[in-house]
Amino acid sequence: MTLEATVSIGWVNTVIAAAQRLSVAESTLLTTAGIPEAAGTRERWPIDDITRLWHAAERCTGDPGFGLKVGAEFTPMSISSVGFALQSAATLREAIVMVQRFQRLISDGGRFQILAGHSATWLVYHPRQGKLAFSPHQIEAVLAAVVGFASWVTGTRMQPSRVQFSQPRLGPLAGYQSVFNCPVEFDQAFSGVLIDNAVLDQPLPQADPELAQVHERYTTARLAALSINSASVPEIRRWLVARLGPTLPRRAEAAGALGISERTLARRLREQGQTFDALLDDVRREKALQAVADTTITLPEIAEALGFAEVSTFYRAFRRWTGLPPVRWRKAILR
C-alpha cells in the first residue's frame, strides 16, 4: 500500500498510445493535461496525474468511446512482469486472484473484488481516486481491459454474461456491444463483469506451473521492493502536508495507510536519516511561515489550523523555528 495512490508507467503509456492512434500527439496530450514531458521518465505517476491525462484525452480526442478503446487494446505486455505471471496461470480464475495480489504493481487506483456465485462470478472494480474525481473513461477502460485480457490469455473472444457500470452511459450502445458482446447496464450499484464459472475454471492454453513459479517469485520480489520504497521521506512528507490541520496526523495513521507497523515505519524513516516527528515539525514550520506572511490571517487562527492547543505553544514553536516571535517576524518580512 501507499500513502498516495500511484500508477505504473505501463498503464500511462497505454493511454498515451491510444490517443496517438486517434491522431493526438503525446506532447499535445501532456500539455493539455498540464504535465511536463519529463514525466515520461518516471516509473510511476501519482493517481491525480493519470486522471489529468484521462481528462485531457477526453478533450483532445472528443471520442466518447476512448476508454473502451484503451481497455480493448490492453494486453499482458502492458503490465510487464505481472502480465507474464498471469499468462502462466492455470485458469482465468487463478489469473484474477493474481491480479488482486499484484494489483499495486499496475496501479493503486483501485482494487478488484471477487463475488462468487453458483454458476457465475462477479469481478467488481472499486476505484480509489485521489483529490481529483476519476474520469468515467477510466472505469470503462478497466472493465474493457478485463475482457480484453481474458480474450488474449484464453485465445478466444471473451463473452461475459453481463457487464454493468455505476455511472451513466458515455457513448452509443453499439460501442459497448462491440467490446463486451453481452448485455450492458448503467447507473447500477457497482461496476463489474459477470463471468460464467465454466469460463473462469477452464484450463488456459499457456498454463505452465514451473514458469508460473518463476514469474511469481520475481513479481513477489518487485512487490516487496515497491512496499519498502513506499515509506519514503518525500511520500510521507506529501501525506503530512495534505493531512495537517487542527487535528495532527499521527504516525499510527501513516503506518496503517502503508499496511506496516509503527516500528517498521520508524525504522525505514531512520534508515533515511529522518523521524516522523521531525518531518511533522518541518511541515508545520513551512506552513507556519506561509501563513504568518499572510496578514489577513490572525495568529490564533494559524495556531489552531496547525494543531496547536494553545496560542502560546505556537509562539514558542515559531521562536524556535525562526529566532523571532511571529509578530516581529511578520513585521520584518513586510518592511
C-alpha positions as a Python dict, from the first residue, in 0.01 Angstrom:
ca = {
    (1, 'M'): (0, 0, 0),
    (2, 'T'): (100, 364, -37),
    (3, 'L'): (2, 689, 129),
    (4, 'E'): (-56, 833, -216),
    (5, 'A'): (-208, 621, -491),
    (6, 'T'): (19, 579, -794),
    (7, 'V'): (4, 404, -1130),
    (8, 'S'): (270, 226, -1335),
    (9, 'I'): (417, 389, -1644),
    (10, 'G'): (295, 86, -1844),
    (11, 'W'): (-67, 186, -1791),
    (12, 'V'): (19, 552, -1859),
    (13, 'N'): (177, 456, -2191),
    (14, 'T'): (-132, 254, -2284),
    (15, 'V'): (-344, 570, -2254),
    (16, 'I'): (-93, 780, -2449),
    (17, 'A'): (-67, 520, -2726),
    (18, 'A'): (-447, 507, -2764),
    (19, 'A'): (-459, 886, -2800),
    (20, 'Q'): (-181, 874, -3060),
    (21, 'R'): (-382, 624, -3263),
    (22, 'L'): (-654, 889, -3272),
    (23, 'S'): (-403, 1143, -3408),
    (24, 'V'): (-334, 1320, -3077),
    (25, 'A'): (39, 1373, -3024),
    (26, 'E'): (188, 1285, -2687),
    (27, 'S'): (319, 1640, -2645),
    (28, 'T'): (-28, 1782, -2708),
    (29, 'L'): (-182, 1543, -2459),
    (30, 'L'): (71, 1623, -2186),
    (31, 'T'): (46, 1997, -2243),
    (32, 'T'): (-332, 1985, -2222),
    (33, 'A'): (-304, 1783, -1900),
    (34, 'G'): (-54, 2032, -1753),
    (35, 'I'): (208, 1759, -1714),
    (36, 'P'): (575, 1817, -1813),
    (37, 'E'): (713, 1591, -2085),
    (38, 'A'): (987, 1482, -1846),
    (39, 'A'): (719, 1292, -1653),
    (40, 'G'): (756, 1017, -1911),
    (41, 'T'): (1080, 909, -1744),
    (42, 'R'): (911, 834, -1410),
    (43, 'E'): (845, 471, -1324),
    (44, 'R'): (516, 557, -1151),
    (45, 'W'): (277, 852, -1167),
    (46, 'P'): (59, 997, -890),
    (47, 'I'): (-300, 895, -946),
    (48, 'D'): (-411, 1257, -996),
    (49, 'D'): (-165, 1294, -1285),
    (50, 'I'): (-308, 995, -1471),
    (51, 'T'): (-657, 1138, -1405),
    (52, 'R'): (-544, 1468, -1560),
    (53, 'L'): (-416, 1269, -1856),
    (54, 'W'): (-753, 1095, -1898),
    (55, 'H'): (-943, 1425, -1884),
    (56, 'A'): (-701, 1570, -2140),
    (57, 'A'): (-758, 1269, -2367),
    (58, 'E'): (-1134, 1327, -2343),
    (59, 'R'): (-1093, 1685, -2461),
    (60, 'C'): (-830, 1619, -2726),
    (61, 'T'): (-992, 1315, -2887),
    (62, 'G'): (-1356, 1413, -2842),
    (63, 'D'): (-1424, 1039, -2855),
    (64, 'P'): (-1697, 913, -2616),
    (65, 'G'): (-1559, 562, -2663),
    (66, 'F'): (-1199, 649, -2576),
    (67, 'G'): (-1193, 450, -2250),
    (68, 'L'): (-1334, 142, -2421),
    (69, 'K'): (-1068, 168, -2692),
    (70, 'V'): (-790, 187, -2433),
    (71, 'G'): (-917, -118, -2246),
    (72, 'A'): (-991, -324, -2557),
    (73, 'E'): (-632, -286, -2678),
    (74, 'F'): (-485, -388, -2344),
    (75, 'T'): (-257, -695, -2338),
    (76, 'P'): (-40, -854, -2068),
    (77, 'M'): (256, -678, -2232),
    (78, 'S'): (112, -352, -2097),
    (79, 'I'): (188, -460, -1741),
    (80, 'S'): (524, -632, -1799),
    (81, 'S'): (617, -871, -1517),
    (82, 'V'): (261, -904, -1387),
    (83, 'G'): (143, -984, -1739),
    (84, 'F'): (399, -1261, -1779),
    (85, 'A'): (293, -1414, -1447),
    (86, 'L'): (-75, -1404, -1548),
    (87, 'Q'): (-8, -1579, -1878),
    (88, 'S'): (134, -1880, -1693),
    (89, 'A'): (-166, -1921, -1459),
    (90, 'A'): (-356, -2249, -1469),
    (91, 'T'): (-702, -2089, -1509),
    (92, 'L'): (-856, -1748, -1564),
    (93, 'R'): (-980, -1752, -1204),
    (94, 'E'): (-625, -1811, -1082),
    (95, 'A'): (-504, -1525, -1301),
    (96, 'I'): (-766, -1292, -1149),
    (97, 'V'): (-657, -1388, -798),
    (98, 'M'): (-301, -1300, -902),
    (99, 'V'): (-424, -962, -1027),
    (100, 'Q'): (-570, -899, -682),
    (101, 'R'): (-240, -992, -521),
    (102, 'F'): (-16, -789, -751),
    (103, 'Q'): (-255, -501, -825),
    (104, 'R'): (-16, -247, -672),
    (105, 'L'): (243, -310, -942),
    (106, 'I'): (-11, -197, -1202),
    (107, 'S'): (-194, 74, -1010),
    (108, 'D'): (-304, 176, -661),
    (109, 'G'): (-601, 345, -825),
    (110, 'G'): (-847, 67, -749),
    (111, 'R'): (-896, -291, -639),
    (112, 'F'): (-1086, -593, -765),
    (113, 'Q'): (-1331, -794, -558),
    (114, 'I'): (-1447, -1146, -647),
    (115, 'L'): (-1811, -1229, -566),
    (116, 'A'): (-1851, -1597, -646),
    (117, 'G'): (-2193, -1739, -727),
    (118, 'H'): (-2325, -2086, -804),
    (119, 'S'): (-2293, -2058, -1182),
    (120, 'A'): (-2116, -1726, -1238),
    (121, 'T'): (-1883, -1487, -1059),
    (122, 'W'): (-1881, -1109, -1041),
    (123, 'L'): (-1548, -933, -1076),
    (124, 'V'): (-1620, -595, -917),
    (125, 'Y'): (-1395, -293, -958),
    (126, 'H'): (-1364, -42, -672),
    (127, 'P'): (-1181, 275, -784),
    (128, 'R'): (-951, 461, -546),
    (129, 'Q'): (-922, 814, -675),
    (130, 'G'): (-706, 1092, -538),
    (131, 'K'): (-810, 1453, -491),
    (132, 'L'): (-946, 1464, -845),
    (133, 'A'): (-1259, 1276, -945),
    (134, 'F'): (-1187, 991, -1186),
    (135, 'S'): (-1282, 1032, -1548),
    (136, 'P'): (-1564, 784, -1624),
    (137, 'H'): (-1348, 672, -1917),
    (138, 'Q'): (-1101, 532, -1662),
    (139, 'I'): (-1365, 296, -1524),
    (140, 'E'): (-1473, 187, -1872),
    (141, 'A'): (-1112, 121, -1967),
    (142, 'V'): (-1058, -107, -1666),
    (143, 'L'): (-1358, -329, -1738),
    (144, 'A'): (-1276, -337, -2109),
    (145, 'A'): (-920, -435, -2015),
    (146, 'V'): (-1053, -726, -1807),
    (147, 'V'): (-1240, -861, -2108),
    (148, 'G'): (-950, -787, -2343),
    (149, 'F'): (-702, -964, -2117),
    (150, 'A'): (-932, -1266, -2076),
    (151, 'S'): (-967, -1292, -2453),
    (152, 'W'): (-593, -1265, -2501),
    (153, 'V'): (-496, -1522, -2239),
    (154, 'T'): (-767, -1777, -2331),
    (155, 'G'): (-708, -1746, -2704),
    (156, 'T'): (-1082, -1698, -2772),
    (157, 'R'): (-1305, -1394, -2764),
    (158, 'M'): (-1429, -1349, -2410),
    (159, 'Q'): (-1807, -1311, -2373),
    (160, 'P'): (-1918, -1211, -2021),
    (161, 'S'): (-2271, -1289, -1907),
    (162, 'R'): (-2325, -927, -1814),
    (163, 'V'): (-2138, -600, -1761),
    (164, 'Q'): (-2260, -310, -1554),
    (165, 'F'): (-2137, 37, -1457),
    (166, 'S'): (-2219, 256, -1160),
    (167, 'Q'): (-2202, 557, -1394),
    (168, 'P'): (-2416, 678, -1686),
    (169, 'R'): (-2354, 568, -2045),
    (170, 'L'): (-2092, 779, -2226),
    (171, 'G'): (-2139, 679, -2589),
    (172, 'P'): (-2360, 477, -2825),
    (173, 'L'): (-2464, 130, -2708),
    (174, 'A'): (-2305, -15, -3021),
    (175, 'G'): (-1961, 71, -2883),
    (176, 'Y'): (-2025, -125, -2565),
    (177, 'Q'): (-2166, -419, -2758),
    (178, 'S'): (-1857, -425, -2978),
    (179, 'V'): (-1627, -451, -2676),
    (180, 'F'): (-1830, -667, -2436),
    (181, 'N'): (-2063, -863, -2666),
    (182, 'C'): (-2322, -901, -2387),
    (183, 'P'): (-2593, -701, -2207),
    (184, 'V'): (-2451, -379, -2056),
    (185, 'E'): (-2632, -180, -1786),
    (186, 'F'): (-2563, 166, -1642),
    (187, 'D'): (-2632, 359, -1320),
    (188, 'Q'): (-2603, 38, -1120),
    (189, 'A'): (-2484, -23, -763),
    (190, 'F'): (-2131, -115, -873),
    (191, 'S'): (-1910, -155, -1178),
    (192, 'G'): (-1820, -510, -1269),
    (193, 'V'): (-1811, -802, -1509),
    (194, 'L'): (-2014, -1123, -1460),
    (195, 'I'): (-1828, -1429, -1590),
    (196, 'D'): (-1950, -1789, -1610),
    (197, 'N'): (-1767, -2018, -1368),
    (198, 'A'): (-1705, -2265, -1653),
    (199, 'V'): (-1506, -1996, -1833),
    (200, 'L'): (-1316, -1897, -1520),
    (201, 'D'): (-1218, -2255, -1436),
    (202, 'Q'): (-1129, -2381, -1783),
    (203, 'P'): (-754, -2466, -1816),
    (204, 'L'): (-559, -2197, -2000),
    (205, 'P'): (-364, -2300, -2312),
    (206, 'Q'): (-42, -2132, -2194),
    (207, 'A'): (-52, -2268, -1840),
    (208, 'D'): (297, -2364, -1722),
    (209, 'P'): (337, -2446, -1349),
    (210, 'E'): (717, -2418, -1346),
    (211, 'L'): (719, -2092, -1539),
    (212, 'A'): (438, -1962, -1320),
    (213, 'Q'): (653, -2017, -1011),
    (214, 'V'): (945, -1830, -1167),
    (215, 'H'): (729, -1532, -1262),
    (216, 'E'): (554, -1534, -925),
    (217, 'R'): (884, -1523, -734),
    (218, 'Y'): (1005, -1233, -946),
    (219, 'T'): (677, -1041, -920),
    (220, 'T'): (660, -1101, -543),
    (221, 'A'): (1011, -957, -508),
    (222, 'R'): (911, -650, -710),
    (223, 'L'): (604, -602, -494),
    (224, 'A'): (815, -625, -177),
    (225, 'A'): (1061, -368, -316),
    (226, 'L'): (775, -132, -400),
    (227, 'S'): (636, -166, -48),
    (228, 'I'): (974, -77, 100),
    (229, 'N'): (1014, 224, -127),
    (230, 'S'): (662, 344, -47),
    (231, 'A'): (769, 458, 302),
    (232, 'S'): (994, 723, 151),
    (233, 'V'): (1055, 1060, 313),
    (234, 'P'): (910, 1258, 16),
    (235, 'E'): (592, 1048, 13),
    (236, 'I'): (533, 1076, 386),
    (237, 'R'): (607, 1448, 371),
    (238, 'R'): (345, 1494, 96),
    (239, 'W'): (97, 1300, 309),
    (240, 'L'): (167, 1524, 608),
    (241, 'V'): (120, 1838, 400),
    (242, 'A'): (-219, 1711, 283),
    (243, 'R'): (-333, 1594, 628),
    (244, 'L'): (-206, 1874, 853),
    (245, 'G'): (-489, 2055, 1029),
    (246, 'P'): (-638, 2127, 1372),
    (247, 'T'): (-600, 1756, 1449),
    (248, 'L'): (-241, 1649, 1393),
    (249, 'P'): (-175, 1344, 1173),
    (250, 'R'): (-31, 1057, 1377),
    (251, 'R'): (242, 810, 1299),
    (252, 'A'): (-3, 524, 1359),
    (253, 'E'): (-226, 661, 1080),
    (254, 'A'): (63, 673, 836),
    (255, 'A'): (174, 322, 928),
    (256, 'G'): (-182, 193, 892),
    (257, 'A'): (-218, 352, 548),
    (258, 'L'): (101, 179, 439),
    (259, 'G'): (-1, -155, 587),
    (260, 'I'): (307, -171, 810),
    (261, 'S'): (369, -143, 1183),
    (262, 'E'): (472, 181, 1352),
    (263, 'R'): (805, 21, 1438),
    (264, 'T'): (868, -68, 1073),
    (265, 'L'): (778, 284, 963),
    (266, 'A'): (1013, 431, 1223),
    (267, 'R'): (1294, 202, 1107),
    (268, 'R'): (1250, 291, 740),
    (269, 'L'): (1250, 660, 818),
    (270, 'R'): (1556, 618, 1039),
    (271, 'E'): (1736, 447, 751),
    (272, 'Q'): (1670, 765, 550),
    (273, 'G'): (1800, 987, 830),
    (274, 'Q'): (1457, 1107, 942),
    (275, 'T'): (1189, 1060, 1206),
    (276, 'F'): (814, 1106, 1179),
    (277, 'D'): (812, 1380, 1445),
    (278, 'A'): (1091, 1571, 1270),
    (279, 'L'): (905, 1558, 938),
    (280, 'L'): (585, 1676, 1105),
    (281, 'D'): (770, 1962, 1272),
    (282, 'D'): (926, 2064, 941),
    (283, 'V'): (588, 2064, 764),
    (284, 'R'): (431, 2271, 1045),
    (285, 'R'): (721, 2518, 1022),
    (286, 'E'): (678, 2557, 646),
    (287, 'K'): (303, 2604, 677),
    (288, 'A'): (351, 2849, 962),
    (289, 'L'): (590, 3069, 765),
    (290, 'Q'): (348, 3080, 473),
    (291, 'A'): (53, 3163, 697),
    (292, 'V'): (226, 3429, 911),
    (293, 'A'): (337, 3607, 593),
    (294, 'D'): (-33, 3649, 508),
    (295, 'T'): (-158, 3948, 709),
    (296, 'T'): (-523, 3851, 650),
    (297, 'I'): (-489, 3554, 886),
    (298, 'T'): (-473, 3613, 1262),
    (299, 'L'): (-213, 3436, 1471),
    (300, 'P'): (-474, 3247, 1680),
    (301, 'E'): (-628, 3119, 1354),
    (302, 'I'): (-287, 2999, 1238),
    (303, 'A'): (-219, 2828, 1569),
    (304, 'E'): (-548, 2640, 1552),
    (305, 'A'): (-503, 2544, 1184),
    (306, 'L'): (-163, 2393, 1263),
    (307, 'G'): (-287, 2182, 1551),
    (308, 'F'): (-154, 2385, 1844),
    (309, 'A'): (-370, 2355, 2154),
    (310, 'E'): (-264, 2698, 2280),
    (311, 'V'): (-151, 3015, 2104),
    (312, 'S'): (140, 3038, 2350),
    (313, 'T'): (261, 2695, 2236),
    (314, 'F'): (256, 2816, 1876),
    (315, 'Y'): (456, 3126, 1975),
    (316, 'R'): (726, 2913, 2139),
    (317, 'A'): (748, 2682, 1837),
    (318, 'F'): (771, 2978, 1599),
    (319, 'R'): (1052, 3135, 1802),
    (320, 'R'): (1234, 2801, 1792),
    (321, 'W'): (1196, 2787, 1411),
    (322, 'T'): (1292, 3146, 1332),
    (323, 'G'): (1452, 3301, 1640),
    (324, 'L'): (1172, 3561, 1648),
    (325, 'P'): (814, 3570, 1777),
    (326, 'P'): (557, 3562, 1494),
    (327, 'V'): (454, 3930, 1528),
    (328, 'R'): (812, 4057, 1491),
    (329, 'W'): (884, 3809, 1207),
    (330, 'R'): (573, 3929, 1020),
    (331, 'K'): (679, 4294, 1056),
    (332, 'A'): (1034, 4213, 947),
    (333, 'I'): (936, 4047, 618),
    (334, 'L'): (685, 4322, 534),
    (335, 'R'): (933, 4606, 557),
}
